[in-house]
């Protein structure tokens, strides 16, 4: 685990990145028009939006239990992890992500490992499997973007992709070679240190932890409920598309700009790239990509695009924090209880 100063440096960097991107996304926005769009919105759509959002995470929690239940028992058989318990841990993790990017995955892992007496590293292995599957699906789904926006992809390529390509071409080959050499040398010495240090040292503990990942990582193959895995995954991604389309309906943007459910699918995929960037809860990165995509693809005024991005992101933030906090209260503790020493088995400390 990284030292606390390094963690703080990473968090400060992520907040700086979020602030910079948020400034770029909202620079020049007419907030009087944003306020007018908010007043004219059909806020009744918030109810189905909240339902679809929570249902998507309920499906994710269900999928997670399928992987957790596939873990081998320890010395004594253990009861299956309930969907509610996984859902509570998941929402707590989402809440934490807004304060500390990516720490939420560790928090939800520690929460489930402590409550249901599962090895922390094995539980974390199932989270890794989830993320690998989602990244693979996102990569495949992104291939549909040019198909969805066949008639509109030109402006997006000219304004976003071509400048990035030109910038990348300007990087000297020597710099890339130096970076590759540095990574290779650092990797060699890290591997050497792990192989020569004693079993009770830090490197030894790292080797044992990495080895115990196999139980969690093999859950995808070991589970006998592959149909449920597919069902929950497909259901989640359909919900994500609905979560992107409902706000367009709330502001009447679907009719005004001819935005179909298929278009919303493409916008959701582009926004997912922003969420994947290590800023707190996708702040700034999601707004920038979503606003630029709506302006370039649909010639939508920047203020209306900003309204969509702000409401969709803020709505999820409020929902995640509210439900995550309610889960903490339901469990009878706070973050300190989640991170107590017995949350991680002694052999993995």
Helices and strands as residue ranges (DSSP letters): H 4-26, H 31-40, H 45-69, H 83-97, H 103-115, H 120-142, H 145-148, H 153-156, I 157-161, H 162-169, H 173-196, H 202-217, H 219-222, H 226-250, H 253-257, H 261-276, G 280-282, H 285-298, H 302-331, H 335-338, G 341-343, G 346-348
